[in-house]
Amino acid sequence: MTVVRQLQQEKEQEWKTKAQQQEKKRALEEMVRVLEEKGLAAAKAHKRAGCGAWAVGVGGAYLLRSSRPPCRVHNKLTWIVVALIRALHFIFKAGDRSKTATFNRDVLGMTNLRYKEFEEGCKATCKGPYDGKWSKTTVGFGPEVDDFVAELFYGYGVGEFRLGNDFLGLTLQSSQAVNNANWLGWPLTEVGKGLYLVEASGGYHFYLVDKDQPPNDPVQNVSLAWSDLQESIHCCSSLLGMKVKENNEEKKTVLMGFTDTHCKLELHNIVGTVDHGTAFGRIAFSCPREQFSDLEALMTKGKHQIFTILVSLDTSGKATVEVVIRADSDAHEICFVF
């Protein structure tokens, strides 16, 4: 082989390698574009150290990881979404199970996803400080793997629960729910243009946006009260990686979330003490198992009160999960589900 031919082959190989790299880059950029269209947070493509292959790292609410590591000859990479950080559910305490079921089913249009009876307490204390027989009903517009859902606790013999000022409301978009309430004679109060307040059994507030239900989850946000808005923003951003979506200084509210299409958390600054009553609930977030150590370190550093250290929960109809439950300075309970 002549020197010229050898140089020519080396140059052709260099061009081929560059073309492969560009092809991988375009493929990954296309994947990010598709993720954005589906409402997923985009991850920025970047060159991996020591390798000419293109990789996608952590971005926004999604953790993207290669299903196999790239090799030195830049084998074809296959990318998968391995975890999603998002709001999962909120726990409500139901004093009247029948009226609660009627409201969720006939007014809001939710469906029963799971139901189970329990003879003893929950390892994660999801039913609160109550002993004895109880039940948990999970309701929503779709399965929890995609949508934000409500978990309803009912304690036999407990009776009614006293509301505090901690839970301020859940907002969802559904003109059908507005029509259902009107048809059933369920009281509606117009609190804004195309926005209605409806009260569920037990006094819980739900806000209905009078628009067609979107193809994705209609639950827009959960509103909770905080006495220190800046501390709560720091808590949500440092522990969960949530971003500020809206800041309304007049109403003293901040809307935080991961993506535009999943349920967000509205932080409402109030004057005085946050009262949780006996009806206090709990919001849960899904987290990648790989983040447990980092979360634990942040919670320890921030001197958060940890109610439940990593415990496994077996739930009928879904996979076994591990949870950690902590409380902030206003005693809001936040559940991290791994």
Disulfide bonds with the S-S distance in Angstrom:
none
